[in-house]
Amino acid sequence: MSENQATMAPQAEGQAPEFDAIVVGAGFSGLYMLHSLRRQGLSVRVYEQGGGVGGTWYWNGYPGARCDSESVYYMFTDHMSEEILGEWDWSERYAAQPEILRYLEFVTDKMDLRRDIQFNARVVSAVYAPERNRWDIRLADGGAASARFLITAVGCLSSTNTPKFPGIDTFAGESYHTGAWPHEGVDFTGKRVAVIGTGATAVQAVPEIAKQAAHVWVFQRTPNYDIPGRNRPLDSGYAAGVKADYKDLWQKARESGFGLPYQIVERSAVDYSQEERQPIFEAAWAKGGFYMGLETFSDYLVNRESNDTVSEFLRSKIREMVKDPAAAELLAPKDHPFFTKRPPLENGYYETFNRDNVTLLNARTTPIEEITPRGVRMGGHEYEVDAIVYATGFDAMTGTLFGMGITGRDGLRLQDKWRDGPRTYLGLTTRGFPNLFVITGPQSPSVLSNMPVAIEQNVEWIAGLIQHMTANNLAVAEPAQVAEDKWVAHHDEVAAATLLLGTDSWWVGANIPGKPRTLYPYVGGVGPFRAICQEVAEKGYEGLVLTRHEAPAPAAAGG
Ligand code: N01
């Protein structure tokens, strides 16, 4: 048997099981990775921290949680299974969290993926053993395993961030983080609730919480440019049309900048008069969704003047929707350009501030001082509440990877290698960590795109590389230093050409004290990224050093 051939090696009692590949995470990316490697005949084990599949959709069950990508484009394609694509129908324009979770469970069962997934299994260390060319994994419960390939499918937003407010542990009421929501749900009926944060999550949660609660205080530090989602039951004719045309539409999405098959018109807002721009903005506003950013003008991220036009349009809409002028002014962003933070989609958020039981508070001019046993103290006033909802985001893109104890050659820890910011080749690999592949990692398009499109490309590229290694009897893949340096330089150059680095956002790590400030996702676009990755593959995985393993292959490793 060649050292690349599949099958789980026979295991002596008490010995850690050995696999060809270990995948960490059972969300969209982990499920597709498992399927793709199993299809090659490899033995694969998925370790999932949660008690079920779903990843982000398992943990984020807060009220109002739904997808901001249109559901017809937020799913696996025929590359996963033509049958599933044909069988599944979404009920809403933007699917809510329970429906997406049901979808992922449906896919899992349909593809018989569950038998290779171990749930409630948190990876706490992953160490590369060069003499064996294997990754040794340890779980929080003491379990262990090893594999030649380690693939992280941990999502970009999976380590919650709760600011270290003084007194936070003294609160006597209920505390929740939106990213770790209780699966049984929370009943806010008649309760006084503090919501801290006004990002995409809070924008979804606040309208729903306000429908139940006696009163909601929203602690806002930075307002966002929220775009109307205009969620509604999915028109079956539209959905059928998308299905009928899905091959073309998906290809268009794959080749696009942001992973959506929208009609991008290359034009600058500065070349149009105010009278000409207005109907273009109004049309996108009426349509709802990311059309506002993608189908109006194309240079918002690189041209401040162009951006000012859409930013002002969006501020004018907020002033129309919110009746109290002081609240409207507070909700209208002035400190950053549109789309330099992720614009939330809103379904009733602004109107919520017209309710008597909702109060907006300015946590920018008067920062939260402390959490007390009875509530939140700010500006010398104590807001007494029964529950605090932390909608305060995530240690994005690197938090979970660093928490897994990933250690490469020569004892190098990932967080030490990336101390000044991630260094990767294509966002998928990093030198010093042979056979480690990161799905939707930093310096890949990931969160700057419709995630399933980025995930599909990443997974297929990794699967293609592993197949290539098997076919050519190669055992070790690691990027060359020069290739990694070139990718980082390219990534940084593309980022520097945009307005993104100038705004404090989690995209640049600004939400976590001490986190290096750099653009974490790649802003060159999913289409161009795909083309680069494809060219790399066509040139025999240029930039990667692919070798046979030189140490004698141990008998138990299947070689
Ligand atoms: O987190 P965020 P999120 N005092 O980091 C505030 C994705 N998503 O969970 O902006 C007071 O955006 C912070 O204030 P500021 C989407 O990609 C997807 O809302 O830093 N406030 C901010 O308002 C999104 O971008 C969907 O000044 C504090 C908030 O907390 C990403 O998840 C749905 C504070 C955090 O906002 C994260 O969104 C929802 C402090 N000390 C979300 N610290 C879908 O489409 C932080 N804040 C599926």
Residues whose N, C-alpha, C, O or C-beta is under 5 A from the ligand:
A	BS01	N01	R66 C67 D68 S69 L157 P163 I196 G197 T198 G199 A200 T201 A202 F219 R221 T222 R342 A363 A391 T392 G393 F394 W506
